[in-house]
Amino acid sequence: MSQSFDDISQQLKRRHRKSARLKWISMGALGLAGLFLLWFFSDMLSKGLPAFQQAYVQTEMHYSEEASKDGRKAIDDVLVPVVSRTEVRGIPLQLRNNPEMVGSRETRWLLANSQVDQYLKGHRHKLSESEVATVDALVESGQVALKFNTTFFTQGDSKIAESAGILSAVVGTIMTMIVTLAIAFPIGVMTAVYLEEFAPDNRFTQAIEININNLAAIPSILFGLLGLAIFINFFGVPRSSPLAGGMTLALMTLPVIIISTRTALRSVPDSIRHAAFGVGCSRWQVVRDHVLPLAMPGIMTGSIIGLAQAMGETAPLIIVGMVAFIPDVGASFTNAATVLPAQVFTWASEPEQAFVEKTAGGILVLLTILISLNASAVVLRKKFERRW
């Protein structure tokens, strides 16, 4: 029985209403995601930006013989309670290394302790009323001020909040990423080239492809357990070292590089290969001189994204011990080190209020690096992208 015009019109109206509802639901979900991201970044900025400022105290230093044994003797008694213990402890060592300074005077800006820093930033603090009055008087006289926190970028970790920095974690991250890239990139690219250009299509290669795809989806902590069992326990790689962490992250990054490289190789038209074969090139010459150069932008893009993903990982590095307390910059790939995500994890577990902004500041630095890496991958892809 044929439908009347009114029936068809009603059906069309119902379809349009459903389409409109789906459209508004989709837009609502997108709006909620945008609001969440906005809330997340605003919260991180509000908590993390204060970490880039630090309270400093201006004082006249008197480097006497007594100060070479007790750093407090070099500082005015009124200022001793507000100066960081790190500065006080460093004065005797400075005088021992520079004996010609004994008997001299100079005006310096010293780190204030974390309670003074939190008070000036309007956060919770543990200063007494008399100490608050002293700090207020010093602020009015210009002897206490918030300045750019160079210590955050030039010092390693510390149990004293105002002295804690990210330098050792940044260096550890760079060394770990060098190991990861040095292992994962050549192995991943060569594996992808073999599977895509040389390997026969049989059950063995199909099983390899399935396992590579499965490896890209398993939890990262399992790679940490694998690195602990193979690299540390079996091969004896030093625990907590960039070498152990880099090799573990290389295992995790390999599937990403292999899959992205194979995708880039497939994007090269077969006509390029046929033309190279037509002028007498061998299969290896075709791949080396024609296919790989054309696929390299896609390969680099996938490798950068895989490296950025590895840089943000914490779980596998915790398993291999890269959460060590590292106050100094590591000088070797086999020395104990930490990385930025692990440093943020360590600061987040500290009870002192001042470490809250250190944690947020470390997250901002890590996010900046990750966003920069992903942006460079997008720019690289757009710049060298070819449409066949």
C-alpha positions, 0 to 999 in steps of 0.5 A, spaced: 500 500 500 502 506 497 504 512 503 500 518 502 504 525 502 502 526 509 505 520 511 511 521 508 511 529 510 511 526 517 516 521 517 521 527 514 519 531 520 521 526 525 527 524 521 529 532 521 527 532 529 532 526 530 537 529 526 537 536 529 537 532 536 543 529 534 546 535 532 545 539 538 547 533 543 554 533 539 555 540 539 553 539 547 558 534 548 563 538 544 562 544 548 563 540 555 569 538 552 571 545 551 569 547 557 573 542 561 579 543 557 578 551 559 577 549 566 583 544 566 588 549 563 585 555 567 586 551 574 593 549 572 595 556 570 592 559 576 596 554 580 602 553 576 604 561 574 606 562 581 612 557 581 615 562 576 616 567 581 620 566 588 621 571 594 628 574 595 631 578 601 636 583 600 641 583 605 648 586 606 653 580 607 659 580 612 663 575 610 667 574 617 671 568 620 665 566 624 661 566 617 666 561 615 663 556 620 656 558 621 653 562 615 648 565 619 653 570 622 654 573 615 646 575 615 643 580 619 639 577 625 633 580 623 633 577 616 636 570 618 628 567 620 626 569 613 632 567 609 632 560 606 636 554 609 639 553 603 642 560 602 645 559 610 648 552 608 652 555 602 655 561 605 661 557 609 662 552 603 663 559 599 668 562 603 672 555 603 672 555 596 674 563 596 678 565 602 679 571 599 672 573 600 673 573 608 673 580 611 669 583 605 662 585 604 657 585 599 649 586 598 646 580 595 639 578 594 638 571 597 632 566 597 627 567 602 624 561 605 618 558 603 613 560 608 615 567 606 614 566 599 607 563 600 605 569 605 607 574 599 603 570 594 597 570 598 597 562 600 597 559 606 603 559 611 606 558 618 609 565 619 607 567 626 605 574 627 611 577 629 614 574 623 609 577 618 610 584 621 617 583 620 616 581 612 611 587 612 616 592 614 621 589 609 616 589 603 615 596 605 623 598 605 624 594 598 628 588 602 623 583 600 620 582 593 617 577 588 622 576 582 623 571 577 624 564 579 631 562 576 632 557 581 626 553 578 630 552 572 637 552 574 637 547 580 635 540 581 630 537 586 631 539 593 627 537 600 627 544 601 621 547 597 624 554 595 630 550 592 627 545 588 628 545 581 627 541 574 634 542 571 636 535 573 629 532 571 629 536 564 636 533 563 634 526 565 628 527 560 633 529 554 638 523 556 632 518 556 629 520 550 636 520 546 636 513 548 629 511 546 630 515 539 636 511 538 633 505 539 626 505 537 627 509 530 632 505 526 629 498 529 622 501 528 623 504 521 627 498 518 622 493 521 616 497 517 620 497 511 621 490 511 614 488 512 611 493 507 616 492 502 620 485 502 616 481 507 612 475 503 604 475 505 604 469 509 601 467 516 608 468 519 608 476 517 600 476 518 602 474 526 607 479 526 603 485 524 597 482 529 602 482 535 605 489 533 598 492 533 596 489 539 603 492 543 600 499 541 594 498 545 597 494 551 597 498 558 604 502 559 606 499 565 606 492 562 612 495 558 615 497 565 615 490 568 618 487 561 624 492 562 625 491 569 625 483 568 629 483 561 634 489 562 635 490 569 634 483 572 637 479 566 642 484 563 644 488 569 642 495 566 643 500 572 636 501 575 634 508 575 638 510 569 636 513 563 639 507 559 634 503 563 628 508 562 630 509 555 630 502 553 623 501 556 620 507 553 623 504 546 619 498 547 613 502 548 614 507 542 616 501 537 609 499 535 607 507 534 613 508 529 612 501 526 605 503 524 606 510 522 612 508 518 608 503 514 602 508 513 607 513 510 610 508 506 603 506 503 602 513 501 607 513 496 604 511 489 606 504 486 607 508 480 613 511 483 616 504 484 614 501 477 618 507 474 624 506 478 623 498 476 622 500 469 629 504 469 633 497 472 633 499 479 633 493 484 628 493 490 633 495 495 634 501 490 627 503 489 626 503 497 632 507 499 632 512 493 625 513 492 620 510 497 624 512 503 625 519 501 618 521 499 615 517 506 620 521 510 616 526 512 610 522 515 615 517 518 618 523 522 611 526 524 609 519 527 616 518 530 615 525 533 608 523 536 611 517 539 616 520 542 612 525 545 607 520 548 613 516 551 616 523 554 609 523 558 609 516 561 610 515 568 608 508 570 613 504 566 619 509 569 616 508 576 617 501 575 624 501 573 626 506 579 626 513 575 623 516 581 629 517 585 631 523 589 636 527 584 639 534 587 644 534 581 645 533 574 646 526 572 653 526 567 652 519 564 647 515 561 648 509 567 647 514 573 641 515 577 636 520 574 629 522 574 624 525 568 619 530 568 613 526 569 616 522 575 619 529 578 611 532 578 609 525 581 614 526 587 612 533 588 605 531 588 606 527 594 610 532 598 605 535 604 608 542 604 604 547 601 609 550 597 610 544 593 603 544 590 605 550 585 612 546 584 607 541 581 603 545 577 609 549 574 612 542 572 606 540 569 606 547 565 613 546 563 611 538 561 605 540 557 609 546 553 614 541 551 609 536 549 604 541 545 610 544 542 612 537 539 605 535 537 605 542 533 612 541 530 609 534 528 603 538 525 607 543 521 612 538 519 606 534 516 603 540 512 610 543 510 612 536 506 605 533 505 604 531 498 598 530 494 598 524 489 
